[in-house]
Amino acid sequence: MNRIRVLIVDDSVVIRSLLRQVLACEADIEVVGAAANGKIALQMLDQVSPELVTMDIEMPEMNGLETLAALRRTHPKLPVIMFSTLTERGAVATLEAFSLGASDYVTKPSNARPGGQGMEAIRMQLLPKIRGLCRREKLNFTLPTARLSPASPAPANGGTITAVALGASTGGPNALSKVLPNLPPDFPVPVFVVQHMPPTFTRFLAERLNKECKLPVREVSDGEMVQPGRVWIAAGDFHMTVERRGLETKLRTSQGSPENSCRPSVDVLFRSVARVYGAGLLAVVMTGMGQDGLRGCECVREAGGTVLAQDEASSVVWGMPGFVANAGLAERVLPLDEIGMEVVRRVAGARVAMRRGA
């Protein structure tokens, strides 16, 4: 068996030891080196030839962000998983790491002693990400139940798009930074986004996107009125749904059970907006691990809506969009740099067609 070669970069002896213990239990993973700071790590890259690097953010001499920037100049495609803290400082640093080319992140547990709950928390977060990023976890396209019906015909070109919903996970922050800035300031419909991230992280993600986009972007608050030309990001640890009562359409947040081990969940959002917007919904599934969004896309198609999916080549992990594409639910499978303009084209085209038919 060809094992996944991992380089650990962390200034904490405890964390380095913990990671070694976690990874040593896996037959398909091998720790090929450990470094106490980024300077040492960069010197080790050619010596140990890792397939993946775990990187602490706070380190002496050369921190994780500085190391990541230098590493990307010589190893642009080497997967890097950042270790961050569940704090405001950790959230800001993690988003900066994504802009520098980080592949994913894992949050450090408060209790990191060997044998404790922290060890299990790291195991549950880290192992799927290592395998997913190294393309060793094959997608199983056998659907979990037989309820999935064939994709219904896509809406006619003259159908009016009244809402856009996007779902993403691993690689999503960078993907959203490429898609959402394409939406013009007069974009005529609301946009709802689920990005798998914990609390605090989603707030800073919304703030960062708000600076990059022509449309206002904010983390959702319960009870807000839906308005056209606005982008709402689901809050970490809360599902986001949309409900319509009479002439009012409002956003709701809840802490219902996680779906696909996720809260917020793409499936929860997509089911909700499919009920409210029906054939007027355009749903987009982008890079991410797992299959959150698959069942939601089934609901979108059954309601007459349209689904787009990101292609494998441009996805950090082709899990979520891969399941949707292979289930036959996506009308088009597109590279990341075409998704934003395709959304704009479809919304504008539907409006023009509607006016011509009037």
Contacts in CASP RR format, 6 or more apart in sequence:
PFRMAT RR
TARGET T0000
AUTHOR 0000-0000-0000
METHOD contacts of the structure
MODEL  1
MNRIRVLIVDDSVVIRSLLRQVLACEADIEVVGAAANGKIALQMLDQVSP
ELVTMDIEMPEMNGLETLAALRRTHPKLPVIMFSTLTERGAVATLEAFSL
GASDYVTKPSNARPGGQGMEAIRMQLLPKIRGLCRREKLNFTLPTARLSP
ASPAPANGGTITAVALGASTGGPNALSKVLPNLPPDFPVPVFVVQHMPPT
FTRFLAERLNKECKLPVREVSDGEMVQPGRVWIAAGDFHMTVERRGLETK
LRTSQGSPENSCRPSVDVLFRSVARVYGAGLLAVVMTGMGQDGLRGCECV
REAGGTVLAQDEASSVVWGMPGFVANAGLAERVLPLDEIGMEVVRRVAGA
RVAMRRGA
1 27 0 8 1.000
1 28 0 8 1.000
3 27 0 8 1.000
3 28 0 8 1.000
3 29 0 8 1.000
3 30 0 8 1.000
4 28 0 8 1.000
4 29 0 8 1.000
4 30 0 8 1.000
4 51 0 8 1.000
4 52 0 8 1.000
4 130 0 8 1.000
4 131 0 8 1.000
4 134 0 8 1.000
4 136 0 8 1.000
5 30 0 8 1.000
5 32 0 8 1.000
5 48 0 8 1.000
5 49 0 8 1.000
5 50 0 8 1.000
5 51 0 8 1.000
5 52 0 8 1.000
6 23 0 8 1.000
6 29 0 8 1.000
6 30 0 8 1.000
6 31 0 8 1.000
6 32 0 8 1.000
6 33 0 8 1.000
6 50 0 8 1.000
6 51 0 8 1.000
6 52 0 8 1.000
6 53 0 8 1.000
6 54 0 8 1.000
6 130 0 8 1.000
7 31 0 8 1.000
7 32 0 8 1.000
7 33 0 8 1.000
7 34 0 8 1.000
7 35 0 8 1.000
7 41 0 8 1.000
7 44 0 8 1.000
7 45 0 8 1.000
7 48 0 8 1.000
7 50 0 8 1.000
7 52 0 8 1.000
7 53 0 8 1.000
7 54 0 8 1.000
8 16 0 8 1.000
8 19 0 8 1.000
8 20 0 8 1.000
8 31 0 8 1.000
8 33 0 8 1.000
8 34 0 8 1.000
8 35 0 8 1.000
8 53 0 8 1.000
8 54 0 8 1.000
9 34 0 8 1.000
9 35 0 8 1.000
9 37 0 8 1.000
9 38 0 8 1.000
9 40 0 8 1.000
9 41 0 8 1.000
9 53 0 8 1.000
9 54 0 8 1.000
9 55 0 8 1.000
9 56 0 8 1.000
9 59 0 8 1.000
9 64 0 8 1.000
9 67 0 8 1.000
10 16 0 8 1.000
10 19 0 8 1.000
10 34 0 8 1.000
10 36 0 8 1.000
10 54 0 8 1.000
10 55 0 8 1.000
10 56 0 8 1.000
10 59 0 8 1.000
10 83 0 8 1.000
11 36 0 8 1.000
11 37 0 8 1.000
11 56 0 8 1.000
11 58 0 8 1.000
11 59 0 8 1.000
11 60 0 8 1.000
12 56 0 8 1.000
12 112 0 8 1.000
14 112 0 8 1.000
14 113 0 8 1.000
14 114 0 8 1.000
15 56 0 8 1.000
15 83 0 8 1.000
15 108 0 8 1.000
15 112 0 8 1.000
16 34 0 8 1.000
16 36 0 8 1.000
17 114 0 8 1.000
18 112 0 8 1.000
18 113 0 8 1.000
18 114 0 8 1.000
18 118 0 8 1.000
18 119 0 8 1.000
18 122 0 8 1.000
19 31 0 8 1.000
19 34 0 8 1.000
19 54 0 8 1.000
19 122 0 8 1.000
19 126 0 8 1.000
20 31 0 8 1.000
20 34 0 8 1.000
21 114 0 8 1.000
21 115 0 8 1.000
21 119 0 8 1.000
22 119 0 8 1.000
22 122 0 8 1.000
22 123 0 8 1.000
22 126 0 8 1.000
22 127 0 8 1.000
23 29 0 8 1.000
23 30 0 8 1.000
23 31 0 8 1.000
24 31 0 8 1.000
26 127 0 8 1.000
28 131 0 8 1.000
28 136 0 8 1.000
29 127 0 8 1.000
29 130 0 8 1.000
32 48 0 8 1.000
32 49 0 8 1.000
32 50 0 8 1.000
33 44 0 8 1.000
33 48 0 8 1.000
33 50 0 8 1.000
35 41 0 8 1.000
35 44 0 8 1.000
36 59 0 8 1.000
37 59 0 8 1.000
37 60 0 8 1.000
37 61 0 8 1.000
37 62 0 8 1.000
37 63 0 8 1.000
37 67 0 8 1.000
38 55 0 8 1.000
38 59 0 8 1.000
38 61 0 8 1.000
38 62 0 8 1.000
38 63 0 8 1.000
38 64 0 8 1.000
38 66 0 8 1.000
38 67 0 8 1.000
39 61 0 8 1.000
39 62 0 8 1.000
39 67 0 8 1.000
41 53 0 8 1.000
41 55 0 8 1.000
41 67 0 8 1.000
41 71 0 8 1.000
42 62 0 8 1.000
42 67 0 8 1.000
42 70 0 8 1.000
42 71 0 8 1.000
45 71 0 8 1.000
45 74 0 8 1.000
45 75 0 8 1.000
50 78 0 8 1.000
51 78 0 8 1.000
51 79 0 8 1.000
51 134 0 8 1.000
52 78 0 8 1.000
52 79 0 8 1.000
52 80 0 8 1.000
52 81 0 8 1.000
52 130 0 8 1.000
52 133 0 8 1.000
52 134 0 8 1.000
53 71 0 8 1.000
53 78 0 8 1.000
53 79 0 8 1.000
53 80 0 8 1.000
53 81 0 8 1.000
54 80 0 8 1.000
54 81 0 8 1.000
54 83 0 8 1.000
54 106 0 8 1.000
54 126 0 8 1.000
55 64 0 8 1.000
55 67 0 8 1.000
55 68 0 8 1.000
55 80 0 8 1.000
55 81 0 8 1.000
55 82 0 8 1.000
55 83 0 8 1.000
55 102 0 8 1.000
56 64 0 8 1.000
56 82 0 8 1.000
56 83 0 8 1.000
57 63 0 8 1.000
57 64 0 8 1.000
57 65 0 8 1.000
57 82 0 8 1.000
57 83 0 8 1.000
57 84 0 8 1.000
57 85 0 8 1.000
57 90 0 8 1.000
57 93 0 8 1.000
57 94 0 8 1.000
57 97 0 8 1.000
58 64 0 8 1.000
58 93 0 8 1.000
59 67 0 8 1.000
62 70 0 8 1.000
64 82 0 8 1.000
64 97 0 8 1.000
65 93 0 8 1.000
65 96 0 8 1.000
65 97 0 8 1.000
65 100 0 8 1.000
68 80 0 8 1.000
68 82 0 8 1.000
68 97 0 8 1.000
68 100 0 8 1.000
68 101 0 8 1.000
68 102 0 8 1.000
69 100 0 8 1.000
71 78 0 8 1.000
71 80 0 8 1.000
72 100 0 8 1.000
72 101 0 8 1.000
79 103 0 8 1.000
79 104 0 8 1.000
79 133 0 8 1.000
79 134 0 8 1.000
80 101 0 8 1.000
80 102 0 8 1.000
80 103 0 8 1.000
81 102 0 8 1.000
81 103 0 8 1.000
81 104 0 8 1.000
81 105 0 8 1.000
81 106 0 8 1.000
81 126 0 8 1.000
81 129 0 8 1.000
81 130 0 8 1.000
81 133 0 8 1.000
82 93 0 8 1.000
82 94 0 8 1.000
82 97 0 8 1.000
82 102 0 8 1.000
82 104 0 8 1.000
82 105 0 8 1.000
82 106 0 8 1.000
83 105 0 8 1.000
83 106 0 8 1.000
83 107 0 8 1.000
83 108 0 8 1.000
84 90 0 8 1.000
84 91 0 8 1.000
84 93 0 8 1.000
84 94 0 8 1.000
84 97 0 8 1.000
84 105 0 8 1.000
84 106 0 8 1.000
84 107 0 8 1.000
84 108 0 8 1.000
85 107 0 8 1.000
85 108 0 8 1.000
86 107 0 8 1.000
86 108 0 8 1.000
86 198 0 8 1.000
86 199 0 8 1.000
86 200 0 8 1.000
87 200 0 8 1.000
88 200 0 8 1.000
88 204 0 8 1.000
91 200 0 8 1.000
91 201 0 8 1.000
91 203 0 8 1.000
91 204 0 8 1.000
92 204 0 8 1.000
94 102 0 8 1.000
94 105 0 8 1.000
94 201 0 8 1.000
95 173 0 8 1.000
95 201 0 8 1.000
95 204 0 8 1.000
95 205 0 8 1.000
95 208 0 8 1.000
97 105 0 8 1.000
98 105 0 8 1.000
98 171 0 8 1.000
98 173 0 8 1.000
98 174 0 8 1.000
99 174 0 8 1.000
99 177 0 8 1.000
101 174 0 8 1.000
103 133 0 8 1.000
103 170 0 8 1.000
103 171 0 8 1.000
103 316 0 8 1.000
104 129 0 8 1.000
104 133 0 8 1.000
104 170 0 8 1.000
104 171 0 8 1.000
104 316 0 8 1.000
106 122 0 8 1.000
106 125 0 8 1.000
106 126 0 8 1.000
106 129 0 8 1.000
107 125 0 8 1.000
107 198 0 8 1.000
109 117 0 8 1.000
109 118 0 8 1.000
109 121 0 8 1.000
109 122 0 8 1.000
110 118 0 8 1.000
111 117 0 8 1.000
111 118 0 8 1.000
112 118 0 8 1.000
112 119 0 8 1.000
112 122 0 8 1.000
113 119 0 8 1.000
128 137 0 8 1.000
128 289 0 8 1.000
129 170 0 8 1.000
129 289 0 8 1.000
131 137 0 8 1.000
132 170 0 8 1.000
132 289 0 8 1.000
132 317 0 8 1.000
133 170 0 8 1.000
133 316 0 8 1.000
133 317 0 8 1.000
139 318 0 8 1.000
139 319 0 8 1.000
139 322 0 8 1.000
139 323 0 8 1.000
139 326 0 8 1.000
141 323 0 8 1.000
141 326 0 8 1.000
141 327 0 8 1.000
143 294 0 8 1.000
143 327 0 8 1.000
147 298 0 8 1.000
148 298 0 8 1.000
148 327 0 8 1.000
149 298 0 8 1.000
149 302 0 8 1.000
151 301 0 8 1.000
151 327 0 8 1.000
151 328 0 8 1.000
151 329 0 8 1.000
152 301 0 8 1.000
152 302 0 8 1.000
152 304 0 8 1.000
154 304 0 8 1.000
154 305 0 8 1.000
154 306 0 8 1.000
154 331 0 8 1.000
155 279 0 8 1.000
155 280 0 8 1.000
155 304 0 8 1.000
155 305 0 8 1.000
155 306 0 8 1.000
157 349 0 8 1.000
157 350 0 8 1.000
157 353 0 8 1.000
158 349 0 8 1.000
158 350 0 8 1.000
158 353 0 8 1.000
158 354 0 8 1.000
159 279 0 8 1.000
159 280 0 8 1.000
159 350 0 8 1.000
159 353 0 8 1.000
159 354 0 8 1.000
160 280 0 8 1.000
160 350 0 8 1.000
160 351 0 8 1.000
160 354 0 8 1.000
161 189 0 8 1.000
161 280 0 8 1.000
161 281 0 8 1.000
161 282 0 8 1.000
161 306 0 8 1.000
161 346 0 8 1.000
161 347 0 8 1.000
161 350 0 8 1.000
162 189 0 8 1.000
162 277 0 8 1.000
162 280 0 8 1.000
162 281 0 8 1.000
163 189 0 8 1.000
163 190 0 8 1.000
163 191 0 8 1.000
163 192 0 8 1.000
163 242 0 8 1.000
163 273 0 8 1.000
163 276 0 8 1.000
163 277 0 8 1.000
163 280 0 8 1.000
163 281 0 8 1.000
163 282 0 8 1.000
164 189 0 8 1.000
164 190 0 8 1.000
164 191 0 8 1.000
164 192 0 8 1.000
164 281 0 8 1.000
164 282 0 8 1.000
164 283 0 8 1.000
164 284 0 8 1.000
164 343 0 8 1.000
164 347 0 8 1.000
165 191 0 8 1.000
165 192 0 8 1.000
165 193 0 8 1.000
165 194 0 8 1.000
165 269 0 8 1.000
165 270 0 8 1.000
165 273 0 8 1.000
165 281 0 8 1.000
165 282 0 8 1.000
165 283 0 8 1.000
165 284 0 8 1.000
166 176 0 8 1.000
166 179 0 8 1.000
166 191 0 8 1.000
166 192 0 8 1.000
166 193 0 8 1.000
166 194 0 8 1.000
166 283 0 8 1.000
166 284 0 8 1.000
166 285 0 8 1.000
166 286 0 8 1.000
167 193 0 8 1.000
167 194 0 8 1.000
167 195 0 8 1.000
167 266 0 8 1.000
167 269 0 8 1.000
167 284 0 8 1.000
167 285 0 8 1.000
167 286 0 8 1.000
167 292 0 8 1.000
167 293 0 8 1.000
167 320 0 8 1.000
168 175 0 8 1.000
168 176 0 8 1.000
168 193 0 8 1.000
168 194 0 8 1.000
168 195 0 8 1.000
168 196 0 8 1.000
168 285 0 8 1.000
168 286 0 8 1.000
168 287 0 8 1.000
168 288 0 8 1.000
168 320 0 8 1.000
169 195 0 8 1.000
169 196 0 8 1.000
169 262 0 8 1.000
169 287 0 8 1.000
169 288 0 8 1.000
169 289 0 8 1.000
169 290 0 8 1.000
169 292 0 8 1.000
169 317 0 8 1.000
169 320 0 8 1.000
170 196 0 8 1.000
170 287 0 8 1.000
170 288 0 8 1.000
170 289 0 8 1.000
170 316 0 8 1.000
170 317 0 8 1.000
171 287 0 8 1.000
171 288 0 8 1.000
171 315 0 8 1.000
171 316 0 8 1.000
171 317 0 8 1.000
172 195 0 8 1.000
172 286 0 8 1.000
172 287 0 8 1.000
172 288 0 8 1.000
172 316 0 8 1.000
173 195 0 8 1.000
173 197 0 8 1.000
173 205 0 8 1.000
174 316 0 8 1.000
175 286 0 8 1.000
175 287 0 8 1.000
175 310 0 8 1.000
175 316 0 8 1.000
175 336 0 8 1.000
176 193 0 8 1.000
176 195 0 8 1.000
176 205 0 8 1.000
176 209 0 8 1.000
176 286 0 8 1.000
177 208 0 8 1.000
177 209 0 8 1.000
177 212 0 8 1.000
178 336 0 8 1.000
178 337 0 8 1.000
178 339 0 8 1.000
178 340 0 8 1.000
179 284 0 8 1.000
179 286 0 8 1.000
179 336 0 8 1.000
179 339 0 8 1.000
179 340 0 8 1.000
179 343 0 8 1.000
180 191 0 8 1.000
180 193 0 8 1.000
180 209 0 8 1.000
180 212 0 8 1.000
180 213 0 8 1.000
180 215 0 8 1.000
180 217 0 8 1.000
180 231 0 8 1.000
180 340 0 8 1.000
181 212 0 8 1.000
181 213 0 8 1.000
181 214 0 8 1.000
182 340 0 8 1.000
182 341 0 8 1.000
182 343 0 8 1.000
182 344 0 8 1.000
183 191 0 8 1.000
183 213 0 8 1.000
183 214 0 8 1.000
183 215 0 8 1.000
183 229 0 8 1.000
183 231 0 8 1.000
183 340 0 8 1.000
183 343 0 8 1.000
183 344 0 8 1.000
184 214 0 8 1.000
184 344 0 8 1.000
185 214 0 8 1.000
185 215 0 8 1.000
186 229 0 8 1.000
187 214 0 8 1.000
187 215 0 8 1.000
187 228 0 8 1.000
187 229 0 8 1.000
187 344 0 8 1.000
187 347 0 8 1.000
188 228 0 8 1.000
188 229 0 8 1.000
188 347 0 8 1.000
188 351 0 8 1.000
189 228 0 8 1.000
189 229 0 8 1.000
189 347 0 8 1.000
190 226 0 8 1.000
190 227 0 8 1.000
190 228 0 8 1.000
190 229 0 8 1.000
190 230 0 8 1.000
190 231 0 8 1.000
190 232 0 8 1.000
191 215 0 8 1.000
191 229 0 8 1.000
191 230 0 8 1.000
191 231 0 8 1.000
191 232 0 8 1.000
192 231 0 8 1.000
192 232 0 8 1.000
192 234 0 8 1.000
192 240 0 8 1.000
192 242 0 8 1.000
192 251 0 8 1.000
192 269 0 8 1.000
192 273 0 8 1.000
193 231 0 8 1.000
193 232 0 8 1.000
193 233 0 8 1.000
193 234 0 8 1.000
194 234 0 8 1.000
194 240 0 8 1.000
194 264 0 8 1.000
194 265 0 8 1.000
194 266 0 8 1.000
194 268 0 8 1.000
194 269 0 8 1.000
195 202 0 8 1.000
195 205 0 8 1.000
195 233 0 8 1.000
195 234 0 8 1.000
195 264 0 8 1.000
196 262 0 8 1.000
196 264 0 8 1.000
196 288 0 8 1.000
196 292 0 8 1.000
197 205 0 8 1.000
197 236 0 8 1.000
198 236 0 8 1.000
198 237 0 8 1.000
199 235 0 8 1.000
199 236 0 8 1.000
199 237 0 8 1.000
201 236 0 8 1.000
202 219 0 8 1.000
202 233 0 8 1.000
202 234 0 8 1.000
202 235 0 8 1.000
202 236 0 8 1.000
203 219 0 8 1.000
203 235 0 8 1.000
205 219 0 8 1.000
205 233 0 8 1.000
206 217 0 8 1.000
206 218 0 8 1.000
206 219 0 8 1.000
206 233 0 8 1.000
209 217 0 8 1.000
209 231 0 8 1.000
209 233 0 8 1.000
210 216 0 8 1.000
210 217 0 8 1.000
210 218 0 8 1.000
213 231 0 8 1.000
215 229 0 8 1.000
215 230 0 8 1.000
215 231 0 8 1.000
216 229 0 8 1.000
216 230 0 8 1.000
216 231 0 8 1.000
217 231 0 8 1.000
217 232 0 8 1.000
217 233 0 8 1.000
218 230 0 8 1.000
218 231 0 8 1.000
218 232 0 8 1.000
218 233 0 8 1.000
219 232 0 8 1.000
219 233 0 8 1.000
219 234 0 8 1.000
219 235 0 8 1.000
220 232 0 8 1.000
220 233 0 8 1.000
220 234 0 8 1.000
220 235 0 8 1.000
220 238 0 8 1.000
220 240 0 8 1.000
220 251 0 8 1.000
220 253 0 8 1.000
221 251 0 8 1.000
221 253 0 8 1.000
222 251 0 8 1.000
222 252 0 8 1.000
222 253 0 8 1.000
223 250 0 8 1.000
223 251 0 8 1.000
223 252 0 8 1.000
223 253 0 8 1.000
224 232 0 8 1.000
224 250 0 8 1.000
224 251 0 8 1.000
225 248 0 8 1.000
225 249 0 8 1.000
225 250 0 8 1.000
225 251 0 8 1.000
226 242 0 8 1.000
226 249 0 8 1.000
226 250 0 8 1.000
226 251 0 8 1.000
232 240 0 8 1.000
232 251 0 8 1.000
234 240 0 8 1.000
234 253 0 8 1.000
234 264 0 8 1.000
234 269 0 8 1.000
235 253 0 8 1.000
235 264 0 8 1.000
236 263 0 8 1.000
236 264 0 8 1.000
237 255 0 8 1.000
237 263 0 8 1.000
237 264 0 8 1.000
238 253 0 8 1.000
238 254 0 8 1.000
238 255 0 8 1.000
238 263 0 8 1.000
238 264 0 8 1.000
239 253 0 8 1.000
239 254 0 8 1.000
239 255 0 8 1.000
239 256 0 8 1.000
239 263 0 8 1.000
239 264 0 8 1.000
239 265 0 8 1.000
239 268 0 8 1.000
239 269 0 8 1.000
240 251 0 8 1.000
240 252 0 8 1.000
240 253 0 8 1.000
240 264 0 8 1.000
240 268 0 8 1.000
240 269 0 8 1.000
240 272 0 8 1.000
241 251 0 8 1.000
241 252 0 8 1.000
241 253 0 8 1.000
241 254 0 8 1.000
241 268 0 8 1.000
241 269 0 8 1.000
241 272 0 8 1.000
242 249 0 8 1.000
242 250 0 8 1.000
242 251 0 8 1.000
242 252 0 8 1.000
242 269 0 8 1.000
242 272 0 8 1.000
242 273 0 8 1.000
242 276 0 8 1.000
242 277 0 8 1.000
243 249 0 8 1.000
243 250 0 8 1.000
243 252 0 8 1.000
243 272 0 8 1.000
243 276 0 8 1.000
244 250 0 8 1.000
244 276 0 8 1.000
249 276 0 8 1.000
255 263 0 8 1.000
256 263 0 8 1.000
257 263 0 8 1.000
258 265 0 8 1.000
259 265 0 8 1.000
259 267 0 8 1.000
259 268 0 8 1.000
259 292 0 8 1.000
260 266 0 8 1.000
260 267 0 8 1.000
260 290 0 8 1.000
260 291 0 8 1.000
260 292 0 8 1.000
260 293 0 8 1.000
262 292 0 8 1.000
265 292 0 8 1.000
265 293 0 8 1.000
266 285 0 8 1.000
266 292 0 8 1.000
266 293 0 8 1.000
266 296 0 8 1.000
266 320 0 8 1.000
267 292 0 8 1.000
267 293 0 8 1.000
267 294 0 8 1.000
267 295 0 8 1.000
267 296 0 8 1.000
270 283 0 8 1.000
270 293 0 8 1.000
270 295 0 8 1.000
270 296 0 8 1.000
270 297 0 8 1.000
270 299 0 8 1.000
270 300 0 8 1.000
271 295 0 8 1.000
271 296 0 8 1.000
271 299 0 8 1.000
273 281 0 8 1.000
273 283 0 8 1.000
273 300 0 8 1.000
274 281 0 8 1.000
274 283 0 8 1.000
274 296 0 8 1.000
274 299 0 8 1.000
274 300 0 8 1.000
274 302 0 8 1.000
274 303 0 8 1.000
274 305 0 8 1.000
275 299 0 8 1.000
275 303 0 8 1.000
277 303 0 8 1.000
277 305 0 8 1.000
278 300 0 8 1.000
278 303 0 8 1.000
278 304 0 8 1.000
278 305 0 8 1.000
279 303 0 8 1.000
279 304 0 8 1.000
279 305 0 8 1.000
280 304 0 8 1.000
280 305 0 8 1.000
280 306 0 8 1.000
281 300 0 8 1.000
281 303 0 8 1.000
281 304 0 8 1.000
281 305 0 8 1.000
281 306 0 8 1.000
282 305 0 8 1.000
282 306 0 8 1.000
282 308 0 8 1.000
282 343 0 8 1.000
282 346 0 8 1.000
282 347 0 8 1.000
283 296 0 8 1.000
283 297 0 8 1.000
283 300 0 8 1.000
283 305 0 8 1.000
283 306 0 8 1.000
283 307 0 8 1.000
283 308 0 8 1.000
284 307 0 8 1.000
284 308 0 8 1.000
284 309 0 8 1.000
284 310 0 8 1.000
284 339 0 8 1.000
284 343 0 8 1.000
285 293 0 8 1.000
285 297 0 8 1.000
285 307 0 8 1.000
285 308 0 8 1.000
285 309 0 8 1.000
285 310 0 8 1.000
285 320 0 8 1.000
285 321 0 8 1.000
285 324 0 8 1.000
285 330 0 8 1.000
286 309 0 8 1.000
286 310 0 8 1.000
286 315 0 8 1.000
286 320 0 8 1.000
286 321 0 8 1.000
286 336 0 8 1.000
286 339 0 8 1.000
287 310 0 8 1.000
287 314 0 8 1.000
287 315 0 8 1.000
287 316 0 8 1.000
287 317 0 8 1.000
287 318 0 8 1.000
287 320 0 8 1.000
287 321 0 8 1.000
287 336 0 8 1.000
288 315 0 8 1.000
288 316 0 8 1.000
288 317 0 8 1.000
288 318 0 8 1.000
288 319 0 8 1.000
288 320 0 8 1.000
288 321 0 8 1.000
289 317 0 8 1.000
289 319 0 8 1.000
289 320 0 8 1.000
290 317 0 8 1.000
290 319 0 8 1.000
290 320 0 8 1.000
290 323 0 8 1.000
291 319 0 8 1.000
291 320 0 8 1.000
291 323 0 8 1.000
292 320 0 8 1.000
293 320 0 8 1.000
293 323 0 8 1.000
293 324 0 8 1.000
294 320 0 8 1.000
294 323 0 8 1.000
294 324 0 8 1.000
294 327 0 8 1.000
294 329 0 8 1.000
297 307 0 8 1.000
297 324 0 8 1.000
297 327 0 8 1.000
297 329 0 8 1.000
297 330 0 8 1.000
298 327 0 8 1.000
298 329 0 8 1.000
300 306 0 8 1.000
300 307 0 8 1.000
300 329 0 8 1.000
301 307 0 8 1.000
301 329 0 8 1.000
306 331 0 8 1.000
306 346 0 8 1.000
307 324 0 8 1.000
307 329 0 8 1.000
307 330 0 8 1.000
307 331 0 8 1.000
308 330 0 8 1.000
308 331 0 8 1.000
308 332 0 8 1.000
308 333 0 8 1.000
308 334 0 8 1.000
308 339 0 8 1.000
308 342 0 8 1.000
308 343 0 8 1.000
309 321 0 8 1.000
309 322 0 8 1.000
309 324 0 8 1.000
309 325 0 8 1.000
309 329 0 8 1.000
309 330 0 8 1.000
309 332 0 8 1.000
309 333 0 8 1.000
309 334 0 8 1.000
310 318 0 8 1.000
310 321 0 8 1.000
310 333 0 8 1.000
310 334 0 8 1.000
310 335 0 8 1.000
310 336 0 8 1.000
310 339 0 8 1.000
311 318 0 8 1.000
311 321 0 8 1.000
311 325 0 8 1.000
311 333 0 8 1.000
311 334 0 8 1.000
311 335 0 8 1.000
311 336 0 8 1.000
312 318 0 8 1.000
312 321 0 8 1.000
312 322 0 8 1.000
313 335 0 8 1.000
314 335 0 8 1.000
314 336 0 8 1.000
314 337 0 8 1.000
315 321 0 8 1.000
315 322 0 8 1.000
315 336 0 8 1.000
321 330 0 8 1.000
321 333 0 8 1.000
324 330 0 8 1.000
325 333 0 8 1.000
332 342 0 8 1.000
334 342 0 8 1.000
END
